[in-house]
Amino acid sequence: MGTDTLRTPPADGADLRREQRGWYFYDWACSVYSTSVLTVFLGPYLTSVAESAADGDGYVHPLGIPVRAGSFFAYSVSLSVIVAVLVMPLVGAAADRTGRKKPLLAAAAYTGAGATTAMFLLDGDRYLLGGALLVVANAAQSVAMMLYNAYLPQIAPPEQRDAVSSRGWAFGYAAGALVLVANLVLYTGHEGFGVSEGTAVRICLASAGLWWGAFALIPLTRLRDRKPAPREAAALPGFRQLAATVRDMRRHPLTLAFLLAYLLYNDGIQTVISQASVYGSKELGLGQSTLIGAVLLVQVLAVAGALVMGRLARIHGAKRTILGSLVAWTVTLAAGFFLPAGAPVWFFVLAAGIGLVLGGSQALSRSLFSHLVPPGKEAEYFSAYELSDRGMSWLGPLLFGLTYQLTGSYRDAIISLVIFFVLGFALLARVPVRRAIEEAGNPVPDRI
């Protein structure tokens, strides 16, 4: 069976819609991890755990290396990408070679869900345990999202991909908002529930893992594997497979150019997501309840933002819409530098700006990249794409952590991220996406 089998949706429209609905539910399952764990609770909580284990100068010493306690969380996020770089290209190539994405998706999803559930054990000064669980959960999330994204070209024809991708992101943000409401009730009323504040946080962390594992069953029952296209080469270990994928991408330089632009601006997006709660709590002096409320506002507005930007893409094209969102990201981040401490109203205004562009910029980037992938190499190419997705950015958190380590200022750390949006905009603006789609061997939609 040739490569067209991989790219052509099933003839039965009802079966296709059933797969699409199942696909949406994986975002519903795993986005709670990104929202409740990575964005809200784990950053401030793991930082506080590291601070309790720090010496008199404010340093912890994992493996004998002196690290500011305030930088430990950011460094842990960066370390997790090393694991992903080793694993994702290997898994992606194996998925394309065998056509068996679903068992690999199940293994990655339940590894991540298990590590997240185990965060209930994170108390006292167990910062090393927290860092290890974060690395495992983030790496597993990245592998699972790579496989999940690779289904998009198989379950949606070109003219539907912006809409299908946007609905998936909307499902995820809706789930994040729903669970955050429950988190807010538990956290603010923890005394009434008879638990300490720390225990309430650990329950919120663990419940995200349980949610992830429970709802992952829906896509795993509805998505189906396709027969693979013939492949000449077997999967290679870790970095060698990544190098082989990059060499193959050199045959599609415009696809590679888009990916480089995406890796830059998405580094900025993911670092803002993962470090915003640390910035709000440590630099602006905001309480956990305020942070939860702000992230809840982001989630609610991101649902609408993803759907609205999906409609804008049908009118103006995905590329122009993404470029507009990058301008909005730059302005919003610059405004964040000047936020006064102890002023939650302005933090909510900033959160509203982030929410309106967050979902749409991510959803449209995913659907646009799906047009640029050569037939039969979906998972392999999405493994490279996923290296910078869903909190797996490494350069952004590293820059954030280094800036704080050198200056001791989270304001300097947050403004340093503007460079990712500026460079990403400049690179994306130069990519001729219609020609890139044609050179990848795919049909060009009427509006792109």
Secondary structure as UniProt FT lines:
FT   HELIX           3..7
FT   HELIX           13..32
FT   HELIX           33..41
FT   HELIX           42..53
FT   TURN            56..57
FT   STRAND          59..60
FT   HELIX           62..64
FT   STRAND          67..68
FT   HELIX           69..71
FT   HELIX           72..98
FT   HELIX           101..117
FT   HELIX           118..121
FT   TURN            124..125
FT   HELIX           127..150
FT   HELIX           152..155
FT   HELIX           158..160
FT   HELIX           161..188
FT   TURN            189..194
FT   HELIX           197..215
FT   HELIX           217..222
FT   HELIX           238..249
FT   TURN            250..251
FT   HELIX           253..278
FT   HELIX           279..283
FT   HELIX           288..316
FT   HELIX           318..337
FT   TURN            341..342
FT   HELIX           344..371
FT   TURN            375..376
FT   HELIX           378..386
FT   TURN            387..388
FT   TURN            390..391
FT   HELIX           395..407
FT   HELIX           410..415
FT   TURN            416..417
FT   HELIX           418..429
FT   HELIX           433..440
//
